[in-house]
Every structure is written in structure tokens, then in C-alpha cells.
Amino acid sequence: MIPLCLDQGVGLIPWSPLARGFLSGSRTREAPRPTERARTDDFADRLYYRNEDFLVLDALVEVSAARGVRPAQTALAWLLSSPGVVAPIVGASRPEQVTEAAAAVEITLTPEEIRQLELPYVPHPILGHDQPAPRRR
């Protein structure tokens, strides 16, 4: 679908660019659910939290620390560097998260940083579409 959109000049608006908060940098292998959302988002448990997901998170945290920016900003900057992406759909639970997300447009990642972020990525199988939506507690 992406090649067709690029060919036809159709902009891409990715859904859940921070992987339901997983790419915010607040989760670790030792403390994978430090926030209320992480503790109550059963759907995210089915999508993320694999070892290969934490390898991506490790690379993200490393690149972010070297730049002195938040992991969410680096994740959004990576996404915005992708051909055809015109805007991500970003959810926020606090005003400062909107400010941080907006600052990502000022970050231009180097080709080396992009390679570092992409190297550990392993494509996921299609997830979530064959499962009922989780019930909220």
C-alpha cells in the first residue's frame, strides 16, 4: 500500500506512532508497566513487549540520550523522516506530551542514527485484527 500511496502522492498518517506508549522510553525489561496506561492496556500486551521490541527500544533510548532528547521525540522524528509520512496520529494524556511531540519536527536524524534505530527491528505478524477488543476494567 505504501508504494502506491507514494506513487500517487497520497500522504501517510501512521496510527499509534509511539506504539501505545511503548516508545516513550518509560518502559524497561525490569519495569515494563510503570504507568497507569501500561498497567491497564491489555491490548498492548498482545502487540508489544517481546524481546525484539525491547531491542528496538534500547536503540531508541541510546540515540535519544546521545542527542539529549526524549525517546518519543526521536521516534516521531524517525517516523517523519520516512517517505510519504505527512503527520502521525499522536495521543497525549498531558499537555507537556503535546509540546514534546511537536518539538520532534525540529529533529533531523542522521543516516547513521536511522540505521541504528532500524537495525534491531523485526517485522511483527499482523496482530490485533483477529482478537476482540480488550475490556476496560
Beta strands, then each sheet from edge to edge (+ up, - down):
end
